[in-house]
Amino acid sequence: MRPAGAALLALFWMGGASAQMYKCVDAHGVTHYADKPTPGCANTAVEIAPSPPISGRLAPPRDDPAQQEADFRRRQLERANAERAEAARRAALERRCASLHQQRAVLASGRRLAQTNAQGERVFMDDAVRERRLAELQAALAQCP
């Protein structure tokens, strides 16, 4: 096909893309929509507007590739920083949970536990303190994954 014929064909093909809608209310009060005027009806042309964007504001497309690339890289960095912060938070939580599990295992072992006080004397943990501390550990471990 020659270039002039292709251009003419494209022009006719694109001409169909701009359609008009008509609204017709019949004698029974029923509303009909059609792409051609309906005979015997008071046809009203309907303005077809595109849907607004989700954000609610129209912004012209940006044709600046350098700005688009800079925005893309900024979003990449923000995402990477957020992922790094989340990984650090998760690692800290895992370390804390491991420590809590270890403390609970020691307390639940039933062995006598002793600490050295300021005077250098050994002070043994009594059962009431052990049970209270185990309950505290259980409550803290409820937040662990």
N, C-alpha and C positions, 0 to 999 in steps of 0.2 A: 504494500500500500504506500502511496506517495505521502510525503509529509503534509501536504495541504489537505488531503483526504483524512488523514489521522487527526489533524487539528479540528476539522469540521465535525468529525464523528465525536470527538471529545466534547466539543461545544454543545452538541445536541444531547449528549449523554448527561452532562452536568446541568443542562436546562431543566431536566426532570427533577432535580434534587430540591429545587425551590418550589414546594407545593403550597397550595392554599387550602384551608379548611373552612367548611361552611356549617353553620348551625341552623337547624330548622325545627320549629315547634309545630307539630301537626294539630289538627282540630281537636284531638283528644287530650292535648297537653303533653304528649310524649315528645321528648327532645331527641333528635337524630343528628348525627354528625356525618358528613360526607366530604369527599374531595372535589365534588362537582355540585353546582347549585341544583337543588331538587325542584322540579316543576310543581307548581301549585302551592309553594311555601314562601313565606317571607324569609328568604335566606339572609343570614347575617354572616359576614366574613369574621372568622375567628383569628385573633392574633396569636401565633404560636411562638412563645418565648422559650429559650433554653432554660434548663433547670439551673438554679443558682448553685454555686459551689457549696460544699459542706461547711466551710469556714464562714460563709455568709458574706464574704467580700470578694469582689472581682479584682483581680490583679492582671495586668497585661503580662503576657509571657516575656520572660527575660531572654534576650538573645546574646547576652554576654557570657561566652563559654568560660572565660577566666573566673568570673564571679561564681558561676555554677560549680566549677571545679573547687574553688576555695570553700564554698558552702559545703560541698560534699566531703572534703577533707576535714572540715571543722566538725561535721556530724560524726565522721569516723572516729576522730579523737575523743569526742564527748562519749561515744558509745564505749570505746576502749577504756577510758577512765572509769566509767560507771561499772564496767565488767571487772576491772581491777579492784575497785573499792568493794564490790560485792564479794569477790573471791577472798579478799583480806578479811572481811567481816565473817565470812563462812569459816575460814581457817581459825580465826580467834575463837569462834563459837565451838569448833571441834576441839581445840586445845582445852578450853574451859570445861567442856563436857567430859573429856578424857580425865582431867584432874578430879572432877566430881565423882566419876566412876571409881577411880582409884581410892579416893578417900572413903567412899561407901564400902568398898571391898575390905579395906583395913578395919573399919568400925564393925562390919558385919562378921568378921572372922571370929569374934568371941575372945580373942587374946587380950590379955591385960595391956592397956596402953598407959605409958607414963611420959611425963614431960619433966624437964629440969626447971625449977623456979629460979628466981633471982639470987637466992642464997645457995644455990647449987644442990638443993635437995630434990630427990625424985618424988613427983606427985603423981599418983595414979588417978586415972579417970574413973569416976563412979558410974554406975549403970544408968542413973537418971540423966546425967549429962550425955552419955553415949546415945540413949534413946532420943533425946531432944535433938542432938546433932544429926542422927540418922533421919529424923523427920524433916529437918531443914534440907538435908541433901536430897531426899526424895522430892521435895517441893521444887528445888532448883533443877533436878534432873527431868522434871516434867516439861521443861522448856527446851530440852535437848532433842535433836532429831533421832 
